């Protein structure tokens, strides 16, 4: 299986050249990729994963409510959300480590933005962009089946 890895710079330049529907611009992963999407030292762009379930959307987390989850820093908007996550991290953690669910359905790794999200069947899925989210929404069960087949082997490069 060929593993492909995205960086924001590569994807943004690719998006400027062609619409996302034509595909992502990718590079091969040279080494194993983290099991959790991390940027600037924190998971999921520093957004509170519990908020997607309790406030119906993303909320920025705060270092005041940081939590170490398996060696990864996760930020929360408040103490209540941090406690909820600590009690059941599997319930609130984004699927595929917080990498783009649509890209994962194609056997690829891409970063995500907090605004491109879906809660489906009680699970949180993040996407690279709002356009990728629209593609994801077109066939969520089919994309999940494909993404599950790639995850987590796609991380090993």
DRENDO-792054 format. One line per 3 residues: their letters; for each residue x, y, z of N, C-alpha, C. Coordinates in steps of 0.001 Angstrom, whole numbers, padded with zeros to 6 digits, always signed. Atoms other than C-alpha are relative to their C-alpha. Layout:
<nodes>
a = X Y Z X Y Z X Y Z  ...
</nodes>
This chain:
<nodes>
xxx = +000850 -001172 +000000 +000000 +000000 +000000 +000891 +001228 +000000  -000749 -001245 +000068 +001338 +003435 -000881 -000629 +000993 +000958  +000483 -000990 -000938 +001046 +006014 +001870 +000366 +001375 -000511
xxx = -000233 -001367 +000441 +000711 +009666 +001029 -000203 +000922 +001183  +000073 -000940 -001112 +001256 +012555 +003416 -000156 +001415 -000544  +000250 -001376 +000371 -000028 +016089 +003141 +000666 +000945 +000984
xxx = -000335 -001123 -000881 +001362 +019310 +004544 -000913 +001130 -000412  +000892 -001104 +000343 -000684 +022496 +004684 +000505 +000747 -001232  -000553 -000742 +001135 +001692 +024224 +002234 -000256 -000734 -001309
xxx = +000225 +000775 +001217 +001410 +021422 -000308 -001474 +000030 -000394  +001423 +000026 +000309 -002355 +021258 -000029 -000480 +001365 -000457  +000432 -001339 +000407 -002877 +025011 -000203 +000473 +000310 -001414
xxx = -000477 -000261 +001358 -000684 +025251 -003280 -000759 -000859 -001011  +000780 +000858 +000886 -002551 +022319 -004801 -001404 +000520 -000214  +001350 -000534 +000114 -005890 +023920 -004064 -000041 +001258 -000854
xxx = -000049 -001179 +000859 -004807 +027109 -005758 +000058 -000398 -001470  -000164 +000445 +001381 -004008 +025111 -008871 -001216 -000759 -000527  +001127 +000822 +000451 -007068 +022839 -008968 -000995 -000164 +001138
xxx = +000988 +000200 -001062 -010312 +022286 -007065 +000223 -001324 +000712  -000197 +001193 -000819 -010341 +019713 -004300 -000652 -001227 -000619  +000676 +001138 +000618 -012757 +017549 -006260 +000911 -000740 -000969
xxx = -000938 +000645 +000915 -009902 +016847 -008665 +001042 -000814 +000748  -000925 +000787 -000807 -007889 +015388 -005796 +000957 +000863 +000781  -000989 -000680 -000820 -005312 +016325 -003218 +001363 -000128 -000648
xxx = -001398 +000104 +000409 -001729 +017084 -004069 +000734 -000648 +001167  -000578 +000772 -001085 +000319 +014605 -002069 +001477 -000241 -000213  -001370 +000480 +000042 +003814 +013537 -001230 +000036 -001311 +000757
xxx = -000144 +001248 -000741 +004999 +010187 +000022 +000530 +000303 +001388  -000508 -000147 -001363 +005554 +009883 +003734 +001374 -000637 +000072  -001352 +000518 -000128 +009226 +009462 +004501 +000203 -000769 +001291
xxx = -000125 +000668 -001284 +008710 +008246 +008046 -001397 -000189 +000574  +001277 +000224 -000656 +005986 +007090 +010351 -000613 +001337 +000406  +000743 -001196 -000347 +003329 +009699 +011050 -000644 -000203 +001362
xxx = +000635 +000051 -001310 +001950 +010518 +014502 -001416 -000545 -000117  +001350 +000560 +000006 -001235 +008645 +015361 -001071 +001055 +000271  +000927 -001104 -000265 -002811 +011988 +016314 +000478 +001217 -000775
xxx = -000347 -001216 +000726 -002913 +015098 +014160 +000408 +001079 +000999  -000558 -000997 -000910 -000695 +017609 +015981 +000569 +001149 -000829  -000589 -001178 +000612 +000176 +021143 +014970 +000334 +000977 +001117
xxx = -000464 -000926 -001037 +002148 +023627 +017049 -000031 -000636 +001386  -000141 +000694 -001274 +002543 +021007 +019768 -001279 -000450 +000674  +001263 +000427 -000602 -001147 +020387 +020416 -000853 -000736 -001025
xxx = +000890 +000773 +000868 -003768 +018048 +019037 -001111 +000878 -000565  +001221 -000501 +000625 -006489 +019133 +016636 -000077 +001525 -000016  -000078 -001456 +000117 -005367 +022730 +016118 -000383 +000721 +001290
xxx = +000288 -000622 -001290 -005880 +023383 +019828 -001472 +000158 +000307  +001441 -000107 -000227 -009633 +022938 +019634 -000497 -001115 +000913  +000612 +000870 -000999 -011744 +021281 +022302 -000861 -001055 -000701
xxx = +000790 +001020 +000700 -012999 +017917 +020950 -001379 -000235 +000621  +001296 +000205 -000663 -015822 +017709 +023526 -001019 +001032 -000481  +000907 -001075 +000420 -017284 +021003 +022280 -000824 -000377 -001223
xxx = +000762 +000404 +001182 -018332 +019392 +018990 -001287 -000726 +000399  +001153 +000753 -000476 -020740 +017273 +021032 -000911 +000839 +000903  +000776 -000733 -000999 -021849 +019792 +023665 -000449 +001390 -000455
xxx = +000360 -001346 +000450 -021947 +023132 +021823 -000288 +000036 -001491  +000316 +000113 +001419 -022571 +021880 +018284 +000973 +000771 -000875  -001002 -000641 +000832 -019316 +023224 +016929 +001321 +000141 +000715
xxx = -001331 -000110 -000584 -015671 +023956 +017498 +000133 +001175 +000968  -000405 -001055 -000921 -014377 +025962 +020442 +001500 -000123 +000192  -001437 +000018 -000271 -010761 +026947 +020890 +000229 -000430 +001442
xxx = -000372 +000410 -001338 -009149 +025278 +023855 +000962 +001000 +000608  -000886 -000887 -000735 -006994 +026965 +026463 +001080 -000820 +000703  -001074 +000657 -000748 -003632 +026047 +027982 -000393 -000164 +001468
xxx = +000471 +000115 -001383 -005409 +026599 +031322 -000702 -001328 +000249  +000724 +001263 -000126 -007337 +023399 +030632 +000651 -001087 -000859  -000750 +000995 +000773 -004613 +021321 +028960 -000064 -001356 +000691
xxx = +000051 +001363 -000508 -004656 +017563 +029348 +000962 -000834 -000831  -000913 +000895 +000706 -001967 +015031 +028479 -000711 -001325 -000222  +000657 +001260 +000362 -003549 +012125 +026640 +000984 -000831 -000812
xxx = -000975 +000882 +000656 -001031 +009391 +025793 +001151 +000786 -000620  -001137 -000778 +000468 +001756 +011949 +025436 -000333 +001120 -000958  +000445 -001054 +000906 -000299 +014367 +023337 -000772 +001037 +000816
xxx = +000707 -001073 -000688 -001490 +017754 +024618 -001319 +000290 -000703  +001338 -000318 +000493 -005225 +018268 +024190 -000496 +001188 +000817  +000494 -001192 -000679 -006764 +021650 +025006 -001527 -000008 +000063
xxx = +001442 -000047 -000212 -010255 +022259 +026358 -000427 +001414 +000333  +000536 -001328 -000258 -012468 +025311 +026684 -000288 +000221 +001480  +000320 -000132 -001423 -013276 +024566 +030324 +000325 -001296 +000736
xxx = -000313 +001155 -000846 -012693 +022185 +033212 -000987 -001144 -000208  +001016 +001033 +000208 -015970 +020334 +032609 +000327 -000853 -001234  -000331 +000743 +001217 -014940 +019381 +029058 +001255 -000852 +000195
xxx = -001218 +000779 -000269 -011486 +018294 +030228 -000350 -001250 +000807  +000400 +001145 -000819 -013087 +016032 +032858 -000792 -001021 -000815  +000777 +000914 +000843 -015538 +014580 +030334 +000922 -000812 -000908
xxx = -000955 +000688 +000876 -012678 +013739 +027956 +000821 -001004 +000798  -000824 +000887 -000834 -010547 +012258 +030745 -000767 -001260 +000383  +000826 +001155 -000360 -013453 +009963 +031698 -000250 -000943 -001175
xxx = +000327 +000834 +001165 -014011 +008709 +028123 +000647 +000558 -001278  -000671 -000592 +001164 -011360 +009808 +025592 -000396 -000629 -001331  +000392 +000640 +001264 -012474 +007274 +022975 -001303 +000589 -000538
xxx = +001275 -000570 +000431 -015937 +008844 +022880 +000184 +001349 -000699  -000135 -001362 +000479 -014667 +012355 +022192 +001135 +000230 -000993  -001126 -000173 +000928 -011472 +011842 +020188 -000482 -000114 -001442
xxx = +000373 +000118 +001414 -011841 +012483 +016461 +000495 -001326 -000585  -000394 +001231 +000686 -011695 +009405 +014278 +001251 +000252 -000839  -001219 -000046 +000818 -008474 +008653 +012381 +001011 +000999 +000567
xxx = -000965 -000854 -000667 -006484 +010606 +014943 -000212 +001479 -000243  +000263 -001401 +000312 -008078 +013838 +013772 +000512 +000422 -001362  -000369 -000297 +001391 -006653 +013599 +010253 -001276 +000038 -000834
xxx = +001163 -000141 +000875 -009001 +014334 +007360 -000630 -001355 -000309  +000715 +001262 +000213 -011598 +011576 +007214 -000187 -000291 -001487  +000168 +000221 +001441 -012225 +012093 +003498 +001313 -000464 -000634
xxx = -001307 +000417 +000533 -008512 +011878 +002662 +000316 -001424 +000433  -000265 +001358 -000492 -008259 +008763 +004832 -000763 -001023 -000832  +000775 +000933 +000827 -010992 +007160 +002703 +000683 -000253 -001342
xxx = -000786 +000164 +001221 -008547 +007597 -000190 +001393 -000562 +000311  -001293 +000552 -000392 -005643 +006098 +001777 +001071 +001058 +000163  -000916 -001122 -000097 -004068 +009509 +002327 -000143 +000691 +001348
xxx = -000007 -000738 -001255 -003184 +011689 +005296 -000028 +001490 -000328  +000087 -001446 +000189 -004216 +015346 +005424 -000334 +000660 +001331  +000372 -000745 -001204 -004445 +017976 +008155 -001476 +000379 -000069
xxx = +001407 -000375 -000054 -007816 +019343 +009198 -000153 +001425 +000506  +000358 -001291 -000591 -009522 +022585 +010083 -001199 -000237 +000925  +001076 +000227 -000966 -011877 +022873 +013058 -001404 +000196 -000570
xxx = +001325 -000310 +000534 -014753 +024252 +010976 -000575 -001083 -000907  +000459 +001066 +000913 -014967 +021183 +008701 -000161 -001286 +000802  +000226 +001117 -000911 -016501 +018599 +010990 -001380 -000611 -000203
xxx = +001262 +000715 +000021 -019267 +016036 +011251 -000030 -000931 +001203  +000231 +001058 -000982 -020637 +014007 +014132 -000980 -000946 -000664  +000819 +001016 +000662 -021998 +010816 +012629 +000020 -001257 +000852
xxx = +000130 +001210 -000797 -023261 +007839 +014598 +000795 +000112 +001311  -000656 -000235 -001279 -021849 +009379 +017785 +001504 +000159 -000052  -001454 -000148 +000155 -018330 +009821 +016385 +000315 +001284 -000751
xxx = -000439 -001248 +000601 -016431 +012955 +015411 +000955 -000266 -001155  -000848 +000081 +001181 -014913 +013231 +011937 +000387 +001418 -000404  -000496 -001302 +000442 -012749 +016157 +010819 +000441 -000091 -001454
xxx = -000409 -000046 +001396 -011924 +017237 +007276 +000970 +001145 -000247  -001003 -000975 +000407 -009244 +019246 +005516 -000599 +001379 -000273  +000641 -001254 +000386 -011648 +021910 +004244 -001503 -000213 -000054
xxx = +001448 +000112 +000158 -015326 +022676 +003842 -000353 -000731 -001288  +000218 +000749 +001249 -015057 +021345 +000275 +000184 -001500 +000233  -000217 +001421 -000304 -013618 +018055 +001542 -001153 -000531 +000838
xxx = +001155 +000420 -000810 -016440 +017937 +004087 -001205 -000280 -000890  +001119 +000249 +000915 -018998 +018209 +001271 +000164 -001342 -000719  -000264 +001294 +000635 -017360 +015265 -000499 -000237 -001130 +000994
xxx = +000192 +000975 -001076 -017349 +013353 +002799 -001499 -000248 +000239  +001426 +000111 -000293 -021056 +014067 +003387 -000776 -000744 -001087  +000692 +000657 +001117 -021983 +012608 -000023 -000191 -001499 +000228
xxx = +000109 +001447 -000252 -021409 +009043 +001264 +000765 -000358 +001275  -000716 +000229 -001248 -020399 +008952 +004910 +000224 -001492 +000271  -000253 +001421 -000305 -020940 +005173 +005428 +001031 -000634 -000944
xxx = -000963 +000547 +000963 -019011 +004332 +002244 +001406 +000505 +000268  -001313 -000565 -000301 -016170 +006679 +003142 +000570 -000590 +001287  -000464 +000611 -001251 -015996 +005260 +006678 +000532 -001400 -000266
xxx = -000445 +001364 +000317 -015742 +001722 +005314 +001376 +000015 -000661  -001294 -000095 +000685 -012878 +002735 +003028 +001082 +000508 +000943  -000990 -000570 -000920 -011114 +004856 +005670 +000415 -001017 +001056
xxx = -000312 +001027 -001003 -011346 +002069 +008250 +000972 -001038 -000543  -000908 +000978 +000615 -009556 -000233 +005799 +001443 +000518 -000052  -001345 -000585 +000066 -006595 +002166 +005632 +000577 +000306 +001381
xxx = -000427 -000428 -001322 -006464 +003197 +009295 +000299 -001191 +000888  -001071 -000968 -000140 -004012 +002921 +011095 +001242 -000314 -000843  -001174 +000407 +000794 -001703 +001195 +008597 +000571 +001140 -000837
xxx = -000450 -001109 +000824 -001524 +004399 +006537 +001071 +000831 +000717  -000966 -000783 -000774 +000596 +005936 +009338 +001438 -000471 -000159  -001346 +000578 -000001 +003562 +003645 +008836 +000842 +000409 -001198
x = -000766 -000505 +001147 +004573 +005211 +005543 +000514 -001102 -000823
</nodes>
